[in-house]
Amino acid sequence: MTGATRHSTSEPLLPSPPDSRNGDEVRVGHPVLDLPLGDIKSGSRLRGHALLYSVSVFLSIGVWLFGYDQGVMSGVITGPYFKGYFNQPTATQLGNMVAVLEIGAFITSLLAAHLADKYGRRWTMRTGALFFSVGGVFQTFCTGYRVMVFGRFVSGCGVGMLSMVVPIYQAEISPADHRGFLGALEFTGNIVGYASSVWIDYACSYIESDWSWRGPLSVQVFGGMILALGSFVCPESPRYLIDSDQDLQGLNVIADFQGKPLDDFKVQEEYKEIRDGVLADRAVGDRSYKALWQRYRGRVLIAMSSQLFAQLNGINVISYYAQAGWIGRDAILMTGINALCYVASSIPPWWLTDAVGRRPILLCGAIAMAIALTATGWWIYIDQAITPKAVVACVIIYNAAFGMSWGPIPWLYPPEIMPLPFRAKGVSLSTATNWLANYWVGVTTPLFQEIMGWRLYIMHACFCVLSFILVYFLYPETRGVPLEEMDKLFGDEAEGSDDDDDDFGASETSSLVPSMRSGRSPSGLPTSRTSSPMPAHAGMSLLGRMTDAVGHAFGRPPRRPSSRGRYNAIPGDQ
């Protein structure tokens, strides 16, 4: 910028954009910021969509790793050479080898929030990848039970870091209108990792040596190293850079991802929007978990509940084929076929999440999963000759529904709804919820299967119905909403509210899901596409009172009708 006054990166000058009402000339590309742009140059050879998609595909390696690590042990522990090497391990020992991964992931998914805020998204991702590789080395060359458990724990620590930071990084680099596509693309990497582990287990089961189980475990080492090395060339999150007073670097990354010059109006406008949000959040000061809970309790509970129901909706229990008659290598083969269908089902959300929104995908998925689980329980109950094949069909249908809905969305949704200063901490809580629930379901499912039998599938079908109700009444639609405008979606901004909504919007806890004002959503989308699931009549129904009771737990006070005779509505879908 010619004649630009130089400023420090910690205190950039933020003049207002030109305003035609004051006689200013408004033209495309007019700079809205006064920054010493000549001091820096683009650090990336790839720019625009080429850079965005390349980074997103690379990030899928991160979720590929924990998808692979979750699935690899299921085939390894059934092999004869594995059992012989570990002297026919007991059920408890096998359970510890599998479940210790979730313990490590739970611990580091909480600790990684501080690391991501202090050292950056890339550094945290790199550290997680190194932990993953080191754990893989211990597992591949283990000399006994304790070394295997330790190696699994170390890999779990890496998985926890990656599962927390990769979704954050992806959300922060993605434009609002492509965020769903890129987030769903990332989740496909997780399913590909799971499918890869199953088929590698199946192929290695024909090796007549200890490498029938060491081979699949060694793949972790190479995957982790690729991710760690690649993190050195990936750009840092622009939102993290600006939040840590590295404004020029942040502006440079924004320009690279947009594929435009540094002084382009849209580039500087996005920078200003992020910077304004950072400055506004700094006015509060406290960024502790306590402050997060006090200010954004509703968002935290929504984020945690999405990950909780991703586990309670039956994804683990549906994978047990023993009751349906499949055992040994046949069980691995059936799992592999199912995994391929699982991968295919994760592709439609690439477009559906941005085309129809998050809410309808979750709602439809919950219904389909409930039906598949109920059918699975029924086939096991009648126990006919066709039961094994019928159960496999139900499992494929279930996994297709899960892969299109409750698989990707709970990883995409929490980073979207959390404000920048608390994003790492909020996502860490939701991710920790996933791993804790994953561990609990994994430990209790064999016991529940023995006690409940076919009824266990009905129980998880009921959880699907409960998740449908929760999403319908309490989850706002985030499709097309920029991250910096989520505060408006959740009612954090009281300015410009109608008189009959004065009590709403002053803070997060005053309205979890505010009504749409001025006929447009916070992202500028017309509300004619929005349907209200709330009662539109003045009287409070029994359903309305029940909704208020649940909403109050999520940080929302009882609703009251406005002067138009309507209750506050959730930004929904149609």
HUCOR-V990814 format. One line per field, one symbol per residue. phi: phi as a letter, one per 30 degrees, with the letter a starting at -180 (. if undefined). A space follows every 10 residues. Layout:
phi = ???
//
This chain:
phi = .didddbddd bddbddddbd dciddcbdid dcbcbddddb becbddbidd dedddddddd dddedddddd cddddddcdd dddddchhed dddddddddd eddddddddd ddddddddcj dddddddddd eddddddddd cdcldddddd dddddddddd dddddddded ddccdedbdd eddddddeed dddddddddd eddddddcad ddcdeeddde dddddddddd ddcdddeddd dddcicdddd dddeddddib ddcdeddddd eddddddddd ddddjdcddd deddcbeedd dddddddddd cddjdddddd ceddjcbhdd dddddddddd dddddddede cddcdcjded dddddddddd dddddddddd ddhcddeedd dedddddddd dddcbddddd dddeddddde dcdddddddd dddddddedd ddddeedddd dciddddddd dddddddedd ddcbcddcei ceedcdeddc idccdidddd bedcjdaedd adbdddchib dedjdddddc ccdddccddc dddddddddd dddcjcdedb ddddibdecd ecba
//
